[in-house]
Amino acid sequence: MPEANAPSTGTLAALRRIWADTPHPNPLVDQTLARTYVLDTRDTPFTAAFTAAIFWITFLVLTGDKGTLVWAVLVHAMQLHMYFHLQREQPQGYGVEQAFVTRSRLETRMLFPGVVWALAPWLFFPSGSLPLILLMYFFISTMTSASAAALAQWWRSAVLFAVPGYLSLAARLLLEGGTLPTLMGCLALWQLIATLHHTRKQNRLLVRSIESGFENARLADALSRQLDHVAQLAAQRARIFAAANHDLRQPMHALAMFVASLSPRQPPQAQTLQFMQASVDALRTSVDALLDIAQADGEGSQVQLRPVPLAPLLQALHKRFAADAAAKKLRLRFRPTRAVALADARVLSRLLANLVDNAIKYTHGGTVLVTVRRARSEEGGDGWRIEVRDSGIGIADALREQVFEPFFQADNPGRDRSRGLGLGLSLVASMARMLHSHIALRSAPGRGSTFSLTLPAAQMAEAEAGAVRVEAVDGVSRRVLVLDDEAPVRQAMHALLSGWGHDVALAAHPHEAWQLPGEFDLLLGDLRLGGGLSGLAAAQALHAVGKVRQVVIFTGDTDSANRTEVELAGYPLLYKPADAQVLRALLAGGAAPA
């Protein structure tokens, strides 16, 4: 039996999908239909009364049947009731929650005029007169089909008006008997089906147009919000670059004055060199902030989440900031960990570097501690919470939201350039969102701060090396080849590296590098060389034939495609201007920073 009932059940379900009137997935559509029903049909009782009057007066004159008067009282009483009912309705007060119920209530009332028109063939049918039967058929079928078409967007109303009229007319014609009345009765049934079919198609088109209107409004609203967001970003970027312009020009001006004061006849004083170094550091801080902004903008949609072992990343951060912490007599501690998190290694490295740098800046004594603890991830699974704690000045409750805004710097009203542009925590928040996480903050004035983010845990067996290392040879002189088409860069690198005790060779063109004798432990190459040459291609060729054992690529171009290109080649990538301490740590065997 279940097998026998299955086809009939499926047929009924299909018929319900086609003909049933159900709540719309978007209740705003039902609300719109309910409101427009009242607004569009308030005046229809007048036109309907005029049509009905022509109908019953015509048959009263032609037949003299007193049933026409009975029907006239019924139809006009019904129309008067419909008129006052629609006038009392307040469509603006229809709520979304009960929109379908309200629409159903309004549309169901169309059954009354449908039944009244269905009574006409039984109250004054012109039996025996084919011309008058044809006239009645014309009146009722035309009125019914026209009304169904006018009510198409309200499917229930169209059905409740059309079905009684056509079925009543068909039944009375079949009861009349005779060839022509019987054919007309069958034609009325066919006309009912055709009217409902076309009305349903029209109903779906009209409802879809309402849906499209809401979708267009939603898209327009989304576009408006996106344009507002873009305008805000543009204004923010303008503020950032205006501030950066000021903070770049000031140390450049000071540096130019110091250089102009140098004389071949008198060696520079130690204080002058310290001031020059401070100016260079201020320049680097501003440029690094702009670099982070450019990379965050370029990589927001290109983050590659992979298993990242956190220990090498934290070790690289320790080497990078140990000197800064020591200069302020701070204890910089990184607790050992075997954690592996799902993240983008470069984005996470920059994020933590900003947090550690911020902690050192605002801590005047005590400890900066970086730890990794087990926690629940944002998705609810196993995760790791990375915390950066300090014993610094702390943050008041009223300022906790402001610290993540661009340019905000607690305890820096004088805009000390050595403290940066105030973009660090703003960038940290953006990078956390790129990793599908967020920054949590616990702090109290005078008691330090703890910034943390939680990332999903990953398996060590799947972890990929998040950073490429250069072979460690601490205390050993290395042969280093510098390949760069800019003469000042080559000379500066020669002075720096040779000062550290390395044997340095310089080349401006790949052919010069090929002609240099012997092999090199390390190639420091620019990504783009003069004349449109690819420094990466040259490095790959030199590496492939054993001319250089290892490669580090430098670039001043922040295009994210460069990062992908170098990553595919398997080389570390450093952005200019490179920090000398970072480069020194790299030569000593540290991981390439992001």
HELIX and SHEET records of a PDB file:
HELIX    1   1 PRO A    2  TRP A   19  1                                  18    
HELIX    2   2 PRO A   27  THR A   41  1                                  15    
HELIX    3   3 THR A   44  THR A   63  1                                  20    
HELIX    4   4 GLY A   67  ARG A   88  1                                  22    
HELIX    5   5 PRO A   91  GLY A   93  5                                   3    
HELIX    6   6 ALA A   99  THR A  108  1                                  10    
HELIX    7   7 LEU A  111  LEU A  123  1                                  13    
HELIX    8   8 LEU A  130  ALA A  150  1                                  21    
HELIX    9   9 TRP A  155  GLU A  176  1                                  22    
HELIX   10  10 THR A  179  SER A  261  1                                  83    
HELIX   11  11 ALA A  270  GLU A  299  1                                  30    
HELIX   12  12 LEU A  310  ALA A  327  1                                  18    
HELIX   13  13 ALA A  345  LYS A  361  1                                  17    
HELIX   14  14 ASP A  397  LEU A  399  5                                   3    
HELIX   15  15 GLN A  402  PHE A  404  5                                   3    
HELIX   16  16 ARG A  417  ARG A  419  5                                   3    
HELIX   17  17 GLY A  424  MET A  434  1                                  11    
HELIX   18  18 MET A  460  GLU A  462  5                                   3    
HELIX   19  19 ALA A  487  GLY A  499  1                                  13    
HELIX   20  20 PRO A  510  GLN A  515  1                                   6    
HELIX   21  21 GLY A  530  GLY A  532  5                                   3    
HELIX   22  22 GLY A  535  ALA A  544  1                                  10    
HELIX   23  23 SER A  560  ALA A  569  1                                  10    
HELIX   24  24 ALA A  580  LEU A  587  1                                   8    
SHEET    1   A 2 ARG A 306  PRO A 309  0                                        
SHEET    2   A 2 VAL A 340  ALA A 343 -1                                        
SHEET    1   B 5 LEU A 330  PHE A 334  0                                        
SHEET    2   B 5 GLY A 366  ARG A 376  1                                        
SHEET    3   B 5 ASP A 382  ASP A 390 -1                                        
SHEET    4   B 5 SER A 449  PRO A 456 -1                                        
SHEET    5   B 5 ALA A 440  SER A 443 -1                                        
SHEET    1   C 5 ASP A 503  ALA A 507  0                                        
SHEET    2   C 5 ARG A 479  LEU A 483  1                                        
SHEET    3   C 5 PHE A 520  ASP A 526  1                                        
SHEET    4   C 5 VAL A 548  THR A 555  1                                        
SHEET    5   C 5 LEU A 573  TYR A 575  1                                        
END                                                                             
